[in-house]
């Protein structure tokens, strides 16, 4: 047995680990206060807003001009 095989998880162990973490997350969610939920929601909004305002338009500006040029060349 190699060192790597010693620490490799079987499929049953992976499923058991998933169930274990899922149960922990469910228990955590049941015990969070409204203030904690509000803090998490505001954090998500603070992270998502710049992505929506900066990254998405930058991607669109990179894609749309090429598409427009290709359509105009077809005409």
PyMOL Python script that loads the backbone (N, CA, C, O; Angstrom):
from pymol import cmd

cmd.read_pdbstr("""\
ATOM      1  N   UNK A   1       0.845  -1.174   0.000  1.00  0.00           N
ATOM      2  CA  UNK A   1       0.000   0.000   0.000  1.00  0.00           C
ATOM      3  C   UNK A   1       0.889   1.235   0.000  1.00  0.00           C
ATOM      4  O   UNK A   1       1.802   1.363   0.816  1.00  0.00           O
ATOM      5  N   UNK A   2       0.606   2.138  -0.926  1.00  0.00           N
ATOM      6  CA  UNK A   2       1.376   3.378  -0.978  1.00  0.00           C
ATOM      7  C   UNK A   2       0.788   4.389   0.008  1.00  0.00           C
ATOM      8  O   UNK A   2      -0.307   4.211   0.540  1.00  0.00           O
ATOM      9  N   UNK A   3       1.547   5.438   0.225  1.00  0.00           N
ATOM     10  CA  UNK A   3       1.077   6.476   1.143  1.00  0.00           C
ATOM     11  C   UNK A   3      -0.224   7.104   0.666  1.00  0.00           C
ATOM     12  O   UNK A   3      -1.099   7.432   1.467  1.00  0.00           O
ATOM     13  N   UNK A   4      -0.337   7.264  -0.628  1.00  0.00           N
ATOM     14  CA  UNK A   4      -1.539   7.899  -1.180  1.00  0.00           C
ATOM     15  C   UNK A   4      -2.764   7.014  -1.006  1.00  0.00           C
ATOM     16  O   UNK A   4      -3.839   7.516  -0.680  1.00  0.00           O
ATOM     17  N   UNK A   5      -2.628   5.725  -1.211  1.00  0.00           N
ATOM     18  CA  UNK A   5      -3.754   4.800  -1.052  1.00  0.00           C
ATOM     19  C   UNK A   5      -4.237   4.755   0.384  1.00  0.00           C
ATOM     20  O   UNK A   5      -5.416   4.514   0.642  1.00  0.00           O
ATOM     21  N   UNK A   6      -3.339   4.983   1.306  1.00  0.00           N
ATOM     22  CA  UNK A   6      -3.698   4.918   2.716  1.00  0.00           C
ATOM     23  C   UNK A   6      -4.732   5.987   3.073  1.00  0.00           C
ATOM     24  O   UNK A   6      -5.601   5.752   3.913  1.00  0.00           O
ATOM     25  N   UNK A   7      -4.642   7.155   2.443  1.00  0.00           N
ATOM     26  CA  UNK A   7      -5.529   8.265   2.774  1.00  0.00           C
ATOM     27  C   UNK A   7      -6.660   8.460   1.773  1.00  0.00           C
ATOM     28  O   UNK A   7      -7.456   9.384   1.939  1.00  0.00           O
ATOM     29  N   UNK A   8      -6.760   7.637   0.756  1.00  0.00           N
ATOM     30  CA  UNK A   8      -7.833   7.768  -0.220  1.00  0.00           C
ATOM     31  C   UNK A   8      -9.145   7.301   0.408  1.00  0.00           C
ATOM     32  O   UNK A   8      -9.208   6.259   1.059  1.00  0.00           O
ATOM     33  N   UNK A   9     -10.183   8.099   0.194  1.00  0.00           N
ATOM     34  CA  UNK A   9     -11.487   7.773   0.760  1.00  0.00           C
ATOM     35  C   UNK A   9     -12.250   6.873  -0.201  1.00  0.00           C
ATOM     36  O   UNK A   9     -12.184   7.051  -1.417  1.00  0.00           O
ATOM     37  N   UNK A  10     -12.968   5.917   0.346  1.00  0.00           N
ATOM     38  CA  UNK A  10     -13.841   5.098  -0.488  1.00  0.00           C
ATOM     39  C   UNK A  10     -15.107   5.896  -0.782  1.00  0.00           C
ATOM     40  O   UNK A  10     -15.348   6.943  -0.180  1.00  0.00           O
ATOM     41  N   UNK A  11     -15.917   5.386  -1.722  1.00  0.00           N
ATOM     42  CA  UNK A  11     -17.149   6.088  -2.065  1.00  0.00           C
ATOM     43  C   UNK A  11     -18.095   6.147  -0.872  1.00  0.00           C
ATOM     44  O   UNK A  11     -18.783   7.150  -0.681  1.00  0.00           O
ATOM     45  N   UNK A  12     -18.140   5.100  -0.076  1.00  0.00           N
ATOM     46  CA  UNK A  12     -19.002   5.093   1.101  1.00  0.00           C
ATOM     47  C   UNK A  12     -18.546   6.142   2.106  1.00  0.00           C
ATOM     48  O   UNK A  12     -19.375   6.806   2.729  1.00  0.00           O
ATOM     49  N   UNK A  13     -17.254   6.296   2.265  1.00  0.00           N
ATOM     50  CA  UNK A  13     -16.730   7.299   3.190  1.00  0.00           C
ATOM     51  C   UNK A  13     -17.057   8.705   2.705  1.00  0.00           C
ATOM     52  O   UNK A  13     -17.363   9.584   3.510  1.00  0.00           O
ATOM     53  N   UNK A  14     -16.995   8.921   1.403  1.00  0.00           N
ATOM     54  CA  UNK A  14     -17.311  10.234   0.850  1.00  0.00           C
ATOM     55  C   UNK A  14     -18.773  10.579   1.095  1.00  0.00           C
ATOM     56  O   UNK A  14     -19.095  11.698   1.493  1.00  0.00           O
ATOM     57  N   UNK A  15     -19.651   9.619   0.859  1.00  0.00           N
ATOM     58  CA  UNK A  15     -21.079   9.851   1.087  1.00  0.00           C
ATOM     59  C   UNK A  15     -21.345  10.104   2.570  1.00  0.00           C
ATOM     60  O   UNK A  15     -22.151  10.964   2.924  1.00  0.00           O
ATOM     61  N   UNK A  16     -20.673   9.361   3.421  1.00  0.00           N
ATOM     62  CA  UNK A  16     -20.847   9.538   4.861  1.00  0.00           C
ATOM     63  C   UNK A  16     -20.341  10.924   5.285  1.00  0.00           C
ATOM     64  O   UNK A  16     -20.973  11.582   6.111  1.00  0.00           O
ATOM     65  N   UNK A  17     -19.229  11.364   4.737  1.00  0.00           N
ATOM     66  CA  UNK A  17     -18.699  12.684   5.046  1.00  0.00           C
ATOM     67  C   UNK A  17     -19.656  13.779   4.578  1.00  0.00           C
ATOM     68  O   UNK A  17     -19.852  14.773   5.278  1.00  0.00           O
ATOM     69  N   UNK A  18     -20.253  13.600   3.396  1.00  0.00           N
ATOM     70  CA  UNK A  18     -21.224  14.574   2.890  1.00  0.00           C
ATOM     71  C   UNK A  18     -22.422  14.672   3.823  1.00  0.00           C
ATOM     72  O   UNK A  18     -22.873  15.771   4.143  1.00  0.00           O
ATOM     73  N   UNK A  19     -22.939  13.526   4.262  1.00  0.00           N
ATOM     74  CA  UNK A  19     -24.079  13.528   5.187  1.00  0.00           C
ATOM     75  C   UNK A  19     -23.704  14.188   6.507  1.00  0.00           C
ATOM     76  O   UNK A  19     -24.507  14.920   7.086  1.00  0.00           O
ATOM     77  N   UNK A  20     -22.493  13.936   6.985  1.00  0.00           N
ATOM     78  CA  UNK A  20     -22.014  14.512   8.227  1.00  0.00           C
ATOM     79  C   UNK A  20     -21.980  16.036   8.134  1.00  0.00           C
ATOM     80  O   UNK A  20     -22.498  16.723   9.016  1.00  0.00           O
ATOM     81  N   UNK A  21     -21.373  16.569   7.071  1.00  0.00           N
ATOM     82  CA  UNK A  21     -21.287  18.015   6.914  1.00  0.00           C
ATOM     83  C   UNK A  21     -22.651  18.626   6.670  1.00  0.00           C
ATOM     84  O   UNK A  21     -22.930  19.726   7.146  1.00  0.00           O
ATOM     85  N   UNK A  22     -23.504  17.932   5.936  1.00  0.00           N
ATOM     86  CA  UNK A  22     -24.843  18.437   5.682  1.00  0.00           C
ATOM     87  C   UNK A  22     -25.624  18.578   6.981  1.00  0.00           C
ATOM     88  O   UNK A  22     -26.339  19.561   7.177  1.00  0.00           O
ATOM     89  N   UNK A  23     -25.492  17.610   7.855  1.00  0.00           N
ATOM     90  CA  UNK A  23     -26.172  17.676   9.146  1.00  0.00           C
ATOM     91  C   UNK A  23     -25.634  18.835   9.982  1.00  0.00           C
ATOM     92  O   UNK A  23     -26.399  19.506  10.674  1.00  0.00           O
ATOM     93  N   UNK A  24     -24.335  19.073   9.923  1.00  0.00           N
ATOM     94  CA  UNK A  24     -23.750  20.187  10.673  1.00  0.00           C
ATOM     95  C   UNK A  24     -24.229  21.534  10.138  1.00  0.00           C
ATOM     96  O   UNK A  24     -24.539  22.439  10.912  1.00  0.00           O
ATOM     97  N   UNK A  25     -24.287  21.663   8.829  1.00  0.00           N
ATOM     98  CA  UNK A  25     -24.736  22.912   8.228  1.00  0.00           C
ATOM     99  C   UNK A  25     -26.211  23.148   8.545  1.00  0.00           C
ATOM    100  O   UNK A  25     -26.605  24.272   8.856  1.00  0.00           O
ATOM    101  N   UNK A  26     -27.023  22.105   8.469  1.00  0.00           N
ATOM    102  CA  UNK A  26     -28.443  22.244   8.810  1.00  0.00           C
ATOM    103  C   UNK A  26     -28.618  22.694  10.250  1.00  0.00           C
ATOM    104  O   UNK A  26     -29.446  23.561  10.531  1.00  0.00           O
ATOM    105  N   UNK A  27     -27.851  22.116  11.164  1.00  0.00           N
ATOM    106  CA  UNK A  27     -27.936  22.509  12.567  1.00  0.00           C
ATOM    107  C   UNK A  27     -27.495  23.957  12.750  1.00  0.00           C
ATOM    108  O   UNK A  27     -28.094  24.691  13.537  1.00  0.00           O
ATOM    109  N   UNK A  28     -26.469  24.370  12.040  1.00  0.00           N
ATOM    110  CA  UNK A  28     -25.993  25.753  12.130  1.00  0.00           C
ATOM    111  C   UNK A  28     -27.061  26.715  11.623  1.00  0.00           C
ATOM    112  O   UNK A  28     -27.312  27.744  12.249  1.00  0.00           O
ATOM    113  N   UNK A  29     -27.688  26.392  10.499  1.00  0.00           N
ATOM    114  CA  UNK A  29     -28.707  27.261   9.929  1.00  0.00           C
ATOM    115  C   UNK A  29     -29.914  27.416  10.850  1.00  0.00           C
ATOM    116  O   UNK A  29     -30.518  28.487  10.905  1.00  0.00           O
ATOM    117  N   UNK A  30     -30.262  26.369  11.563  1.00  0.00           N
ATOM    118  CA  UNK A  30     -31.409  26.436  12.470  1.00  0.00           C
ATOM    119  C   UNK A  30     -31.139  27.357  13.656  1.00  0.00           C
ATOM    120  O   UNK A  30     -32.080  27.884  14.249  1.00  0.00           O
ATOM    121  N   UNK A  31     -29.890  27.556  14.006  1.00  0.00           N
ATOM    122  CA  UNK A  31     -29.562  28.316  15.198  1.00  0.00           C
ATOM    123  C   UNK A  31     -29.016  29.713  14.928  1.00  0.00           C
ATOM    124  O   UNK A  31     -28.540  30.374  15.851  1.00  0.00           O
ATOM    125  N   UNK A  32     -29.075  30.169  13.693  1.00  0.00           N
ATOM    126  CA  UNK A  32     -28.588  31.508  13.385  1.00  0.00           C
ATOM    127  C   UNK A  32     -29.651  32.550  13.702  1.00  0.00           C
ATOM    128  O   UNK A  32     -30.838  32.332  13.460  1.00  0.00           O
ATOM    129  N   UNK A  33     -29.220  33.672  14.240  1.00  0.00           N
ATOM    130  CA  UNK A  33     -30.154  34.742  14.562  1.00  0.00           C
ATOM    131  C   UNK A  33     -30.458  35.567  13.309  1.00  0.00           C
ATOM    132  O   UNK A  33     -29.799  35.429  12.278  1.00  0.00           O
ATOM    133  N   UNK A  34     -31.472  36.426  13.426  1.00  0.00           N
ATOM    134  CA  UNK A  34     -31.847  37.288  12.308  1.00  0.00           C
ATOM    135  C   UNK A  34     -30.718  38.258  11.974  1.00  0.00           C
ATOM    136  O   UNK A  34     -30.501  38.577  10.805  1.00  0.00           O
ATOM    137  N   UNK A  35     -30.004  38.725  12.986  1.00  0.00           N
ATOM    138  CA  UNK A  35     -28.876  39.634  12.736  1.00  0.00           C
ATOM    139  C   UNK A  35     -27.777  38.953  11.936  1.00  0.00           C
ATOM    140  O   UNK A  35     -27.162  39.571  11.067  1.00  0.00           O
ATOM    141  N   UNK A  36     -27.531  37.695  12.224  1.00  0.00           N
ATOM    142  CA  UNK A  36     -26.511  36.954  11.492  1.00  0.00           C
ATOM    143  C   UNK A  36     -26.926  36.766  10.041  1.00  0.00           C
ATOM    144  O   UNK A  36     -26.107  36.915   9.135  1.00  0.00           O
ATOM    145  N   UNK A  37     -28.218  36.432   9.813  1.00  0.00           N
ATOM    146  CA  UNK A  37     -28.717  36.289   8.446  1.00  0.00           C
ATOM    147  C   UNK A  37     -28.594  37.616   7.696  1.00  0.00           C
ATOM    148  O   UNK A  37     -28.216  37.632   6.525  1.00  0.00           O
ATOM    149  N   UNK A  38     -28.911  38.723   8.361  1.00  0.00           N
ATOM    150  CA  UNK A  38     -28.809  40.035   7.723  1.00  0.00           C
ATOM    151  C   UNK A  38     -27.360  40.356   7.377  1.00  0.00           C
ATOM    152  O   UNK A  38     -27.082  40.899   6.308  1.00  0.00           O
ATOM    153  N   UNK A  39     -26.445  40.025   8.267  1.00  0.00           N
ATOM    154  CA  UNK A  39     -25.027  40.261   8.007  1.00  0.00           C
ATOM    155  C   UNK A  39     -24.541  39.436   6.821  1.00  0.00           C
ATOM    156  O   UNK A  39     -23.789  39.932   5.982  1.00  0.00           O
ATOM    157  N   UNK A  40     -24.969  38.181   6.751  1.00  0.00           N
ATOM    158  CA  UNK A  40     -24.565  37.339   5.616  1.00  0.00           C
ATOM    159  C   UNK A  40     -25.167  37.855   4.314  1.00  0.00           C
ATOM    160  O   UNK A  40     -24.491  37.863   3.285  1.00  0.00           O
ATOM    161  N   UNK A  41     -26.424  38.285   4.343  1.00  0.00           N
ATOM    162  CA  UNK A  41     -27.059  38.798   3.129  1.00  0.00           C
ATOM    163  C   UNK A  41     -26.378  40.072   2.650  1.00  0.00           C
ATOM    164  O   UNK A  41     -26.156  40.245   1.452  1.00  0.00           O
ATOM    165  N   UNK A  42     -26.046  40.960   3.574  1.00  0.00           N
ATOM    166  CA  UNK A  42     -25.376  42.197   3.168  1.00  0.00           C
ATOM    167  C   UNK A  42     -23.972  41.908   2.630  1.00  0.00           C
ATOM    168  O   UNK A  42     -23.507  42.593   1.719  1.00  0.00           O
ATOM    169  N   UNK A  43     -23.306  40.912   3.179  1.00  0.00           N
ATOM    170  CA  UNK A  43     -21.983  40.536   2.667  1.00  0.00           C
ATOM    171  C   UNK A  43     -22.088  40.026   1.233  1.00  0.00           C
ATOM    172  O   UNK A  43     -21.271  40.380   0.383  1.00  0.00           O
ATOM    173  N   UNK A  44     -23.080  39.205   0.969  1.00  0.00           N
ATOM    174  CA  UNK A  44     -23.286  38.689  -0.386  1.00  0.00           C
ATOM    175  C   UNK A  44     -23.578  39.834  -1.349  1.00  0.00           C
ATOM    176  O   UNK A  44     -23.063  39.853  -2.468  1.00  0.00           O
ATOM    177  N   UNK A  45     -24.396  40.783  -0.922  1.00  0.00           N
ATOM    178  CA  UNK A  45     -24.705  41.925  -1.788  1.00  0.00           C
ATOM    179  C   UNK A  45     -23.480  42.789  -2.058  1.00  0.00           C
ATOM    180  O   UNK A  45     -23.288  43.266  -3.177  1.00  0.00           O
ATOM    181  N   UNK A  46     -22.652  42.991  -1.040  1.00  0.00           N
ATOM    182  CA  UNK A  46     -21.441  43.799  -1.212  1.00  0.00           C
ATOM    183  C   UNK A  46     -20.486  43.131  -2.201  1.00  0.00           C
ATOM    184  O   UNK A  46     -19.788  43.815  -2.950  1.00  0.00           O
ATOM    185  N   UNK A  47     -20.455  41.825  -2.205  1.00  0.00           N
ATOM    186  CA  UNK A  47     -19.583  41.108  -3.134  1.00  0.00           C
ATOM    187  C   UNK A  47     -20.203  41.039  -4.526  1.00  0.00           C
ATOM    188  O   UNK A  47     -19.494  41.178  -5.522  1.00  0.00           O
ATOM    189  N   UNK A  48     -21.520  40.825  -4.608  1.00  0.00           N
ATOM    190  CA  UNK A  48     -22.176  40.636  -5.903  1.00  0.00           C
ATOM    191  C   UNK A  48     -22.321  41.945  -6.683  1.00  0.00           C
ATOM    192  O   UNK A  48     -22.276  41.928  -7.913  1.00  0.00           O
ATOM    193  N   UNK A  49     -22.492  43.066  -6.004  1.00  0.00           N
ATOM    194  CA  UNK A  49     -22.720  44.336  -6.694  1.00  0.00           C
ATOM    195  C   UNK A  49     -21.557  44.729  -7.615  1.00  0.00           C
ATOM    196  O   UNK A  49     -21.794  45.048  -8.780  1.00  0.00           O
ATOM    197  N   UNK A  50     -20.311  44.717  -7.130  1.00  0.00           N
ATOM    198  CA  UNK A  50     -19.219  45.053  -8.064  1.00  0.00           C
ATOM    199  C   UNK A  50     -19.086  44.062  -9.217  1.00  0.00           C
ATOM    200  O   UNK A  50     -18.720  44.435 -10.331  1.00  0.00           O
ATOM    201  N   UNK A  51     -19.385  42.810  -8.940  1.00  0.00           N
ATOM    202  CA  UNK A  51     -19.318  41.827 -10.023  1.00  0.00           C
ATOM    203  C   UNK A  51     -20.349  42.162 -11.084  1.00  0.00           C
ATOM    204  O   UNK A  51     -20.054  42.126 -12.279  1.00  0.00           O
ATOM    205  N   UNK A  52     -21.557  42.488 -10.651  1.00  0.00           N
ATOM    206  CA  UNK A  52     -22.614  42.805 -11.605  1.00  0.00           C
ATOM    207  C   UNK A  52     -22.337  44.118 -12.334  1.00  0.00           C
ATOM    208  O   UNK A  52     -22.699  44.257 -13.502  1.00  0.00           O
ATOM    209  N   UNK A  53     -21.710  45.072 -11.677  1.00  0.00           N
ATOM    210  CA  UNK A  53     -21.489  46.383 -12.284  1.00  0.00           C
ATOM    211  C   UNK A  53     -20.193  46.490 -13.077  1.00  0.00           C
ATOM    212  O   UNK A  53     -20.082  47.355 -13.945  1.00  0.00           O
ATOM    213  N   UNK A  54     -19.207  45.631 -12.802  1.00  0.00           N
ATOM    214  CA  UNK A  54     -17.900  45.763 -13.458  1.00  0.00           C
ATOM    215  C   UNK A  54     -17.581  44.567 -14.346  1.00  0.00           C
ATOM    216  O   UNK A  54     -17.279  44.729 -15.529  1.00  0.00           O
ATOM    217  N   UNK A  55     -17.645  43.387 -13.786  1.00  0.00           N
ATOM    218  CA  UNK A  55     -17.179  42.198 -14.499  1.00  0.00           C
ATOM    219  C   UNK A  55     -18.102  41.828 -15.650  1.00  0.00           C
ATOM    220  O   UNK A  55     -17.631  41.572 -16.759  1.00  0.00           O
ATOM    221  N   UNK A  56     -19.410  41.794 -15.407  1.00  0.00           N
ATOM    222  CA  UNK A  56     -20.347  41.391 -16.456  1.00  0.00           C
ATOM    223  C   UNK A  56     -20.320  42.357 -17.647  1.00  0.00           C
ATOM    224  O   UNK A  56     -20.263  41.892 -18.785  1.00  0.00           O
ATOM    225  N   UNK A  57     -20.357  43.689 -17.436  1.00  0.00           N
ATOM    226  CA  UNK A  57     -20.231  44.579 -18.602  1.00  0.00           C
ATOM    227  C   UNK A  57     -18.894  44.436 -19.335  1.00  0.00           C
ATOM    228  O   UNK A  57     -18.844  44.562 -20.559  1.00  0.00           O
ATOM    229  N   UNK A  58     -17.820  44.174 -18.599  1.00  0.00           N
ATOM    230  CA  UNK A  58     -16.524  43.994 -19.266  1.00  0.00           C
ATOM    231  C   UNK A  58     -16.550  42.763 -20.170  1.00  0.00           C
ATOM    232  O   UNK A  58     -16.006  42.784 -21.274  1.00  0.00           O
ATOM    233  N   UNK A  59     -17.174  41.709 -19.705  1.00  0.00           N
ATOM    234  CA  UNK A  59     -17.294  40.502 -20.536  1.00  0.00           C
ATOM    235  C   UNK A  59     -18.150  40.794 -21.763  1.00  0.00           C
ATOM    236  O   UNK A  59     -17.807  40.393 -22.875  1.00  0.00           O
ATOM    237  N   UNK A  60     -19.266  41.494 -21.559  1.00  0.00           N
ATOM    238  CA  UNK A  60     -20.145  41.818 -22.688  1.00  0.00           C
ATOM    239  C   UNK A  60     -19.450  42.716 -23.700  1.00  0.00           C
ATOM    240  O   UNK A  60     -19.621  42.529 -24.905  1.00  0.00           O
ATOM    241  N   UNK A  61     -18.667  43.691 -23.233  1.00  0.00           N
ATOM    242  CA  UNK A  61     -17.934  44.554 -24.160  1.00  0.00           C
ATOM    243  C   UNK A  61     -16.894  43.772 -24.951  1.00  0.00           C
ATOM    244  O   UNK A  61     -16.578  44.125 -26.087  1.00  0.00           O
ATOM    245  N   UNK A  62     -16.371  42.726 -24.360  1.00  0.00           N
ATOM    246  CA  UNK A  62     -15.404  41.901 -25.084  1.00  0.00           C
ATOM    247  C   UNK A  62     -16.056  41.007 -26.114  1.00  0.00           C
ATOM    248  O   UNK A  62     -15.447  40.688 -27.135  1.00  0.00           O
ATOM    249  N   UNK A  63     -17.288  40.597 -25.861  1.00  0.00           N
ATOM    250  CA  UNK A  63     -17.967  39.654 -26.752  1.00  0.00           C
ATOM    251  C   UNK A  63     -18.776  40.363 -27.829  1.00  0.00           C
ATOM    252  O   UNK A  63     -18.697  39.986 -28.998  1.00  0.00           O
ATOM    253  N   UNK A  64     -19.545  41.370 -27.467  1.00  0.00           N
ATOM    254  CA  UNK A  64     -20.499  41.989 -28.385  1.00  0.00           C
ATOM    255  C   UNK A  64     -19.833  42.618 -29.606  1.00  0.00           C
ATOM    256  O   UNK A  64     -20.334  42.411 -30.711  1.00  0.00           O
ATOM    257  N   UNK A  65     -18.751  43.365 -29.486  1.00  0.00           N
ATOM    258  CA  UNK A  65     -18.173  43.944 -30.706  1.00  0.00           C
ATOM    259  C   UNK A  65     -17.777  42.894 -31.742  1.00  0.00           C
ATOM    260  O   UNK A  65     -17.940  43.135 -32.938  1.00  0.00           O
ATOM    261  N   UNK A  66     -17.267  41.748 -31.326  1.00  0.00           N
ATOM    262  CA  UNK A  66     -16.906  40.700 -32.280  1.00  0.00           C
ATOM    263  C   UNK A  66     -18.143  40.147 -32.964  1.00  0.00           C
ATOM    264  O   UNK A  66     -18.122  39.885 -34.166  1.00  0.00           O
ATOM    265  N   UNK A  67     -19.203  39.968 -32.225  1.00  0.00           N
ATOM    266  CA  UNK A  67     -20.441  39.451 -32.809  1.00  0.00           C
ATOM    267  C   UNK A  67     -21.004  40.445 -33.809  1.00  0.00           C
ATOM    268  O   UNK A  67     -21.438  40.065 -34.897  1.00  0.00           O
ATOM    269  N   UNK A  68     -20.995  41.707 -33.442  1.00  0.00           N
ATOM    270  CA  UNK A  68     -21.522  42.743 -34.348  1.00  0.00           C
ATOM    271  C   UNK A  68     -20.689  42.801 -35.613  1.00  0.00           C
ATOM    272  O   UNK A  68     -21.250  42.910 -36.703  1.00  0.00           O
ATOM    273  N   UNK A  69     -19.368  42.732 -35.507  1.00  0.00           N
ATOM    274  CA  UNK A  69     -18.508  42.743 -36.690  1.00  0.00           C
ATOM    275  C   UNK A  69     -18.778  41.552 -37.585  1.00  0.00           C
ATOM    276  O   UNK A  69     -18.801  41.683 -38.809  1.00  0.00           O
ATOM    277  N   UNK A  70     -18.984  40.379 -36.978  1.00  0.00           N
ATOM    278  CA  UNK A  70     -19.257  39.186 -37.790  1.00  0.00           C
ATOM    279  C   UNK A  70     -20.596  39.313 -38.511  1.00  0.00           C
ATOM    280  O   UNK A  70     -20.701  38.924 -39.674  1.00  0.00           O
ATOM    281  N   UNK A  71     -21.608  39.841 -37.855  1.00  0.00           N
ATOM    282  CA  UNK A  71     -22.907  40.011 -38.517  1.00  0.00           C
ATOM    283  C   UNK A  71     -22.814  41.010 -39.634  1.00  0.00           C
ATOM    284  O   UNK A  71     -23.379  40.788 -40.705  1.00  0.00           O
ATOM    285  N   UNK A  72     -22.105  42.124 -39.415  1.00  0.00           N
ATOM    286  CA  UNK A  72     -21.965  43.123 -40.468  1.00  0.00           C
ATOM    287  C   UNK A  72     -21.165  42.578 -41.652  1.00  0.00           C
ATOM    288  O   UNK A  72     -21.432  42.947 -42.796  1.00  0.00           O
ATOM    289  N   UNK A  73     -20.204  41.718 -41.398  1.00  0.00           N
ATOM    290  CA  UNK A  73     -19.457  41.115 -42.514  1.00  0.00           C
ATOM    291  C   UNK A  73     -20.323  40.161 -43.311  1.00  0.00           C
ATOM    292  O   UNK A  73     -20.130  40.016 -44.518  1.00  0.00           O
ATOM    293  N   UNK A  74     -21.271  39.510 -42.661  1.00  0.00           N
ATOM    294  CA  UNK A  74     -22.179  38.606 -43.378  1.00  0.00           C
ATOM    295  C   UNK A  74     -23.135  39.369 -44.268  1.00  0.00           C
ATOM    296  O   UNK A  74     -23.543  38.866 -45.314  1.00  0.00           O
ATOM    297  N   UNK A  75     -23.501  40.584 -43.867  1.00  0.00           N
ATOM    298  CA  UNK A  75     -24.447  41.390 -44.663  1.00  0.00           C
ATOM    299  C   UNK A  75     -23.694  41.939 -45.839  1.00  0.00           C
ATOM    300  O   UNK A  75     -24.268  42.652 -46.662  1.00  0.00           O
TER     301      UNK A  75
END
""", "prot")
cmd.dss("prot")
cmd.show_as("cartoon", "prot")
cmd.util.cbc("prot")
cmd.orient("prot")
